[in-house]
Amino acid sequence: MKRKIPEGDMVRFHLTPAERTLVRDETLYDPEFANLADCEGNGFVVPMTLLDIEELQGDVAAAANHCSDKKVQARLDRFFEKLQRCLDKYEEV
């Protein structure tokens, strides 16, 4: 069952250092987006709206579709799936 949240509310998206570097180096998404992150354990927690996550997911998909390095493409694909799992947890009301 999806958790219902008000439209525009922030969710806590967990990001590893490797994922942060992947977004910064391989996508056109704002490279400063993780500067608002809180350090937590071995990674970061970034407050994002579901729309922010969808936009990041689109940039990750575009980067994966145009990537010539199969290893980087596989990392982008895994990150895309992680973003989708996060989106699947919530429903805006």
Backbone hydrogen bonds in HBPLUS format (Angstrom, degrees):
<---DONOR---> <-ACCEPTOR-->    atom                        ^
c    i                          cat <-CA-CA->   ^        H-A-AA   ^      H-
h    n   atom  resd res      DA  || num        DHA   H-A  angle D-A-AA Bond
n    s   type  num  typ     dist DA aas  dist angle  dist       angle   num
A0003-ARG N   A0089-LYS O   2.78 MM  86  6.11 167.8  1.79 154.8 150.4     1
A0091-GLU N   A0003-ARG O   2.85 MM  88  5.99 144.6  1.98 149.7 146.3     2
A0005-ILE N   A0091-GLU O   2.88 MM  86  6.14 157.5  1.93 148.7 154.2     3
A0093-VAL N   A0005-ILE O   2.87 MM  88  6.00 147.3  1.97 145.2 152.0     4
A0009-ASP N   A0006-PRO O   3.01 MM   3  5.63 161.0  2.05 141.3 141.5     5
A0011-VAL N   A0048-MET O   2.71 MM  37  5.46 161.5  1.75 149.0 151.3     6
A0048-MET N   A0011-VAL O   2.99 MM  37  5.46 164.5  2.02 154.2 158.2     7
A0013-PHE N   A0046-VAL O   2.94 MM  33  5.13 171.4  1.95 142.8 143.9     8
A0046-VAL N   A0013-PHE O   2.80 MM  33  5.13 169.4  1.81 150.4 150.2     9
A0015-LEU N   A0044-PHE O   2.83 MM  29  5.07 166.4  1.85 146.5 149.4    10
A0044-PHE N   A0015-LEU O   2.75 MM  29  5.07 159.5  1.80 157.7 164.1    11
A0020-ARG N   A0016-THR O   2.95 MM   4  6.25 158.8  2.00 155.5 161.5    12
A0021-THR N   A0017-PRO O   3.02 MM   4  6.25 159.5  2.06 147.9 152.8    13
A0022-LEU N   A0018-ALA O   2.90 MM   4  6.08 152.7  1.97 141.8 150.1    14
A0023-VAL N   A0019-GLU O   2.95 MM   4  6.19 162.7  1.98 153.5 156.1    15
A0024-ARG N   A0020-ARG O   3.04 MM   4  6.23 165.1  2.06 147.9 152.4    16
A0025-ASP N   A0021-THR O   2.82 MM   4  5.88 163.9  1.84 155.3 159.3    17
A0026-GLU N   A0022-LEU O   2.86 MM   4  5.53 152.1  1.94 146.0 152.4    18
A0027-THR N   A0023-VAL O   3.27 MM   4  5.30 147.8  2.38 130.5 133.1    19
A0033-PHE N   A0030-ASP O   3.13 MM   3  5.61 167.2  2.15 121.6 122.6    20
A0035-ASN N   A0032-GLU O   2.96 MM   3  5.45 164.3  1.99 119.5 124.4    21
A0037-ALA N   A0034-ALA O   2.94 MM   3  5.06 158.7  1.99 109.9 114.4    22
A0038-ASP N   A0045-VAL O   2.93 MM   7  5.21 158.6  1.98 144.0 146.0    23
A0045-VAL N   A0038-ASP O   2.80 MM   7  5.21 144.4  1.93 145.1 156.9    24
A0040-GLU N   A0043-GLY O   2.98 MM   3  5.48 169.5  1.99 131.0 133.4    25
A0043-GLY N   A0040-GLU O   3.08 MM   3  5.48 163.5  2.10 128.8 132.5    26
A0053-ILE N   A0049-THR O   3.06 MM   4  6.41 156.5  2.11 148.3 154.2    27
A0054-GLU N   A0050-LEU O   2.89 MM   4  6.16 155.8  1.95 147.3 154.1    28
A0055-GLU N   A0051-LEU O   2.89 MM   4  6.14 157.2  1.94 151.2 157.2    29
A0056-LEU N   A0052-ASP O   2.91 MM   4  6.17 159.9  1.95 150.0 155.6    30
A0057-GLN N   A0053-ILE O   2.83 MM   4  6.00 156.2  1.88 147.1 154.5    31
A0058-GLY N   A0054-GLU O   2.95 MM   4  6.23 148.8  2.05 144.5 152.2    32
A0059-ASP N   A0055-GLU O   3.11 MM   4  6.43 154.9  2.17 147.5 153.5    33
A0060-VAL N   A0056-LEU O   2.89 MM   4  6.16 155.0  1.95 152.6 160.1    34
A0061-ALA N   A0057-GLN O   2.90 MM   4  6.12 157.4  1.95 147.7 153.7    35
A0062-ALA N   A0058-GLY O   2.98 MM   4  6.18 160.1  2.02 145.8 151.1    36
A0063-ALA N   A0059-ASP O   2.98 MM   4  6.15 159.4  2.02 144.7 150.4    37
A0064-ALA N   A0060-VAL O   2.92 MM   4  6.13 159.1  1.97 148.6 154.5    38
A0065-ASN N   A0061-ALA O   2.91 MM   4  6.10 156.9  1.96 150.7 156.9    39
A0066-HIS N   A0062-ALA O   3.19 MM   4  6.35 132.9  2.43 140.7 151.5    40
A0066-HIS N   A0063-ALA O   3.26 MM   3  5.31 137.5  2.45  96.5 107.8    41
A0067-CYS N   A0064-ALA O   3.41 MM   3  5.15 169.2  2.42 101.7 104.3    42
A0073-GLN N   A0069-ASP O   2.88 MM   4  6.11 160.4  1.92 155.3 161.9    43
A0074-ALA N   A0070-LYS O   2.95 MM   4  6.08 151.6  2.03 139.6 146.4    44
A0075-ARG N   A0071-LYS O   3.06 MM   4  6.38 153.3  2.13 144.6 151.4    45
A0076-LEU N   A0072-VAL O   2.89 MM   4  6.17 157.6  1.94 153.4 159.7    46
A0077-ASP N   A0073-GLN O   2.87 MM   4  6.11 156.7  1.92 148.5 155.3    47
A0078-ARG N   A0074-ALA O   2.99 MM   4  6.23 156.0  2.04 146.3 152.1    48
A0079-PHE N   A0075-ARG O   2.99 MM   4  6.20 154.7  2.05 144.9 152.0    49
A0080-PHE N   A0076-LEU O   2.83 MM   4  6.07 154.5  1.90 150.1 157.5    50
A0081-GLU N   A0077-ASP O   3.05 MM   4  6.33 155.9  2.11 145.6 151.2    51
A0082-LYS N   A0078-ARG O   3.01 MM   4  6.33 147.9  2.12 142.6 151.5    52
A0083-LEU N   A0079-PHE O   2.94 MM   4  6.26 157.0  1.99 152.5 158.1    53
A0084-GLN N   A0080-PHE O   2.95 MM   4  6.28 153.4  2.03 147.5 155.3    54
A0085-ARG N   A0081-GLU O   2.92 MM   4  6.20 154.6  1.98 147.6 154.0    55
A0086-CYS N   A0082-LYS O   3.09 MM   4  6.38 152.6  2.17 145.6 152.6    56
A0087-LEU N   A0083-LEU O   2.98 MM   4  6.31 161.5  2.01 150.4 155.2    57
A0088-ASP N   A0084-GLN O   2.85 MM   4  6.05 149.0  1.95 149.8 158.7    58
A0089-LYS N   A0086-CYS O   3.11 MM   3  5.45 156.9  2.17 109.5 116.6    59
A0090-TYR N   A0087-LEU O   3.29 MM   3  5.77 159.9  2.33 113.3 118.4    60
